[in-house]
Amino acid sequence: MLGQAKISAFFSPK
Amino acid sequence: MFEARLLQGSILKKALEGIRELITSGNWECSSAGISMQGMDPSHVALTVLMLQNDLFDQFRCDRNVTLGLNHATFSKILKCAANDDIITLKAEDQPDECNLLFQSANDDKTSDFIIKLTDIDQETLGIPDTEYAATVKVPSVEFQRICRDLSQFGDTIIISVKKGCVEFSGTGEIGSAKIALKESGNVDDDEKVSVEMDKDTPCSLSFASRYLNYFTKATSLSDTVTLQLCPEHPLVVSYDIGDNGSLKYYLAPKIEE
């Protein structure tokens, strides 16, 4: 089963 | 004082078409280097980054960094009042609460003046780490748009797979399944051609939400070519170049095994 990842899992605030 | 004059006003119109359905409002950061804007969709699945370098404008002045907090629905309504061949000038004071938009017709017989009120947008800027992508694929942007549209009929997920010399897009759903493969062309300088570059020749395959890919293709008119960059378990990068002096990039988080 595929779940949608979020951008926050990859990129952090500057 | 900020003032930027864009001879090819249609660039701004096209860029906003690629943004407005994904990001309700955004901070357009103006500096001496140009204008940049980044934002996420409400579900935080896609990050959109617009860069318009100062060289894209025939006149560009930015004495101090200025943030234009723009509601994209309003911005889009105003830009729709500009003809495709209009010259567009953006103007704002140093600490603005409004932005002035001036449209001049190509033969200078009509000028339209608009003021858009700015909003305070509390938004974090994300740092995008340097990534060595396993695959970089260039395809005609119209072809990519068509593939995304066609595969959306089969389900809400599109799998993008890259192997040597070939990129494959596939979708599966209740009505059936589809697989569209594009082979690398000989002459990669031509915008009509497909190029596939791979790091270490390792095949790479990732799943993405078709809804977002279709949002990205609203930017198709910005460029004849679109670049896709893939890396296992990383966001997909979908880039539309705006001439040599700008770009509209989308970062889409993949679907992963739960």
Boltz contact constraints between the chains, C-beta under 6 A:
constraints:
  - contact:
      token1: [A, 1]
      token2: [B, 258]
      max_distance: 6.0
  - contact:
      token1: [A, 2]
      token2: [B, 207]
      max_distance: 6.0
  - contact:
      token1: [A, 2]
      token2: [B, 255]
      max_distance: 6.0
  - contact:
      token1: [A, 3]
      token2: [B, 258]
      max_distance: 6.0
  - contact:
      token1: [A, 4]
      token2: [B, 45]
      max_distance: 6.0
  - contact:
      token1: [A, 4]
      token2: [B, 255]
      max_distance: 6.0
  - contact:
      token1: [A, 5]
      token2: [B, 253]
      max_distance: 6.0
  - contact:
      token1: [A, 5]
      token2: [B, 254]
      max_distance: 6.0
  - contact:
      token1: [A, 5]
      token2: [B, 256]
      max_distance: 6.0
  - contact:
      token1: [A, 6]
      token2: [B, 44]
      max_distance: 6.0
  - contact:
      token1: [A, 6]
      token2: [B, 253]
      max_distance: 6.0
  - contact:
      token1: [A, 7]
      token2: [B, 40]
      max_distance: 6.0
  - contact:
      token1: [A, 7]
      token2: [B, 44]
      max_distance: 6.0
  - contact:
      token1: [A, 7]
      token2: [B, 47]
      max_distance: 6.0
  - contact:
      token1: [A, 7]
      token2: [B, 253]
      max_distance: 6.0
  - contact:
      token1: [A, 10]
      token2: [B, 235]
      max_distance: 6.0
  - contact:
      token1: [A, 11]
      token2: [B, 126]
      max_distance: 6.0
  - contact:
      token1: [A, 11]
      token2: [B, 128]
      max_distance: 6.0
  - contact:
      token1: [A, 12]
      token2: [B, 127]
      max_distance: 6.0
  - contact:
      token1: [A, 13]
      token2: [B, 124]
      max_distance: 6.0
  - contact:
      token1: [A, 13]
      token2: [B, 126]
      max_distance: 6.0
  - contact:
      token1: [A, 14]
      token2: [B, 125]
      max_distance: 6.0
  - contact:
      token1: [A, 14]
      token2: [B, 127]
      max_distance: 6.0
